Amino acid sequence: MVSIVKKIKSFILPMRVTGKYMVKKPFTVMYPREKAVVKKRWRGLHELAFNKCVGCGLCRMACPNKCIDYIYPEGLDPRDKKNLKFRRPAIDWGHCIFCGLCVEACPTKAWYHTPRYKIYATSDSRLDLIRTPYELAVEEDKRKTYEDELSKIRDLMQTDLLEAAVGGEWEEIIKKLREKWRDLWYMKLDGKLDEKTWDEKAREIEKLVLDIIKQASLP
């Protein structure tokens, strides 16, 4: 008799707890059929107030995953410290943990989180997870729609985000290709290489890098 009572209690007691939630609204949503409800404190995808950024570098220093690096406008020499204020941050959302430290570190409030949370990459490229400052820009006149993947690669060749995105055996290969590309870039900036020659040689390297990224992205 005692054992029967215990069995009944062991069934009823848990039901008292779970039964409460049978009449309550569920905490979860049927995503993606239903939109997720986010709070004001939600740390969603980043946006960049391009004109507020001063290129100080604090967001990169604050990032624990090293998923932020900088892009300079075309024609500016990154070796000249006077041009630091013109650089703008790019971010690899594939490595970002959305901790918010970059936003907290920004002295001009140029970085901030949005309520947006949808992030995806196509099956043949990880480039979709890396966003340039022109893609992050709030200001319409600063936004850039890339004609193709190669035009985006050219901007990202200034950063170390490409090799970090592919990782593994490809990382060192892309790093060496970027060093070769950077040497050509400096030669162009120094006037030792004409625009046509620079574009042809740089494009060859960029195509190799894009092919490697696509190869590394395959399952």
C-alpha positions in Angstrom: 0.0 0.0 0.0 2.8 2.4 0.9 4.6 1.7 -2.3 1.4 2.5 -4.3 1.0 5.8 -2.5 4.6 6.7 -3.2 4.1 5.9 -6.9 1.0 8.1 -7.1 2.8 11.0 -5.3 5.8 10.7 -7.7 3.4 11.1 -10.6 1.3 13.9 -9.1 4.0 16.2 -7.6 5.8 16.7 -11.0 2.4 17.3 -12.6 1.7 20.1 -10.2 4.8 21.9 -11.4 4.4 21.2 -15.2 0.6 21.7 -15.0 1.1 25.4 -14.3 2.7 25.9 -17.6 -0.2 24.2 -19.5 -2.3 27.3 -19.0 0.5 29.9 -19.5 1.7 31.4 -22.7 4.8 29.6 -24.0 8.2 31.3 -23.5 9.4 30.1 -26.9 8.4 31.2 -30.4 8.0 29.1 -33.6 11.0 30.6 -35.3 11.3 31.3 -38.2 7.6 31.3 -38.7 7.3 33.7 -35.8 9.5 36.7 -35.1 11.6 36.6 -32.0 10.8 39.4 -29.5 14.0 41.1 -28.4 14.5 43.6 -25.5 16.2 46.9 -25.6 19.3 45.5 -24.0 19.5 42.9 -26.8 23.0 42.7 -28.3 22.1 42.1 -32.0 24.0 42.7 -35.2 26.2 45.8 -35.3 25.8 49.0 -37.2 28.4 51.8 -37.5 27.9 55.5 -37.4 30.6 56.1 -40.0 30.9 59.8 -39.5 31.2 59.4 -35.7 34.1 57.0 -35.9 37.6 58.4 -35.4 39.6 55.3 -36.1 41.0 55.2 -32.6 41.4 51.4 -32.5 39.8 50.8 -29.1 37.1 48.5 -30.5 39.7 46.2 -31.9 41.7 46.2 -28.6 38.6 45.4 -26.6 37.5 42.5 -28.8 38.3 39.2 -27.1 38.0 37.2 -30.3 40.0 39.5 -32.5 37.2 39.7 -35.0 37.7 43.4 -35.8 40.2 45.0 -38.1 40.4 48.2 -40.2 40.0 49.3 -43.8 41.4 52.5 -45.2 39.7 54.5 -48.0 41.2 54.0 -51.4 44.4 56.0 -52.0 45.3 56.5 -48.3 48.6 55.1 -47.0 48.1 53.1 -43.7 51.8 53.6 -42.9 51.1 57.3 -42.3 49.8 57.8 -38.8 48.0 60.9 -39.9 45.6 58.6 -41.8 44.6 56.6 -38.8 41.5 58.8 -38.2 40.2 57.8 -41.6 40.2 54.1 -41.1 37.0 52.3 -40.3 36.3 48.9 -38.6 35.2 45.7 -40.4 33.9 42.8 -38.3 33.7 39.0 -38.7 30.3 38.0 -37.3 31.4 34.3 -37.7 33.8 34.8 -34.8 31.9 37.4 -32.9 30.4 36.4 -29.6 28.3 39.6 -29.3 29.8 40.5 -25.9 29.3 44.2 -26.5 32.8 45.2 -25.4 33.5 47.0 -28.7 30.4 49.1 -28.2 31.3 49.9 -24.6 34.9 50.8 -25.6 33.9 53.3 -28.4 34.5 56.8 -27.1 32.2 58.5 -29.7 29.4 55.9 -29.6 29.9 55.1 -33.3 29.4 51.4 -32.7 26.0 50.1 -31.5 23.9 47.0 -31.5 20.7 46.7 -33.4 17.6 44.5 -32.7 18.5 42.5 -35.8 19.6 38.9 -35.2 19.3 37.1 -38.6 22.8 36.1 -39.8 23.7 33.6 -42.5 26.2 32.7 -45.1 25.8 31.0 -48.4 27.1 27.4 -48.7 30.0 28.3 -50.9 31.5 31.4 -49.1 32.2 32.8 -45.6 32.4 36.3 -47.0 28.8 36.9 -46.0 29.8 36.7 -42.3 32.4 39.4 -42.7 31.1 42.9 -43.0 33.1 45.9 -44.2 32.5 49.4 -42.7 30.7 50.3 -45.8 28.2 47.5 -45.3 27.8 48.5 -41.6 27.4 52.2 -42.2 24.2 53.9 -41.1 24.8 56.8 -43.4 23.4 56.1 -46.9 26.2 58.1 -48.6 28.8 55.8 -47.0 27.2 52.5 -47.9 28.6 50.5 -50.7 26.9 47.7 -52.7 29.6 45.4 -53.9 29.4 44.5 -57.6 30.9 41.0 -56.9 32.8 39.1 -54.3 36.2 40.2 -55.7 35.4 43.9 -55.1 34.7 43.0 -51.5 37.9 40.9 -51.3 39.9 43.9 -52.3 38.7 45.9 -49.3 39.2 43.0 -46.9 42.7 42.3 -48.1 43.8 45.2 -45.9 42.6 43.2 -42.8 43.6 39.9 -41.2 40.0 38.8 -41.1 40.2 36.6 -44.2 42.8 34.2 -42.9 41.1 34.0 -39.5 37.8 33.2 -41.2 39.1 30.2 -43.1 41.5 28.9 -40.4 43.2 25.5 -40.5 45.7 24.7 -43.2 44.5 27.6 -45.4 45.3 30.3 -42.8 49.0 30.5 -43.5 48.5 30.4 -47.3 46.1 33.4 -47.3 48.4 35.3 -44.9 51.3 34.9 -47.4 49.1 35.9 -50.3 48.0 39.0 -48.3 51.6 40.0 -47.6 52.4 39.7 -51.3 49.3 41.8 -52.1 50.3 44.4 -49.4 53.8 44.8 -51.0 52.1 45.6 -54.3 49.7 48.0 -52.6 52.6 49.9 -51.0 54.4 50.0 -54.4 51.4 51.6 -55.9 51.0 54.1 -53.1 54.7 54.9 -53.5 54.3 55.5 -57.2 56.5 52.5 -58.1 53.6 50.7 -59.8 51.2 52.2 -62.3 47.4 51.7 -61.8 46.9 49.2 -64.6 49.8 46.9 -63.5 48.7 47.1 -59.9 45.1 46.2 -60.7 46.2 43.2 -62.8 48.6 41.8 -60.3 46.4 42.5 -57.3 43.4 40.9 -59.1 45.3 37.7 -59.6 46.1 37.4 -55.9 42.5 38.3 -55.0 41.1 35.6 -57.2 43.4 33.0 -55.5 42.2 34.2 -52.1 38.5 34.0 -53.1 39.0 30.4 -54.5 40.6 29.4 -51.2 37.8 30.9 -49.2 35.2 29.0 -51.2 37.2 25.8 -51.0 37.5 26.2 -47.2 33.8 26.9 -46.9 32.8 23.6 -48.4 31.4 21.0 -45.9 
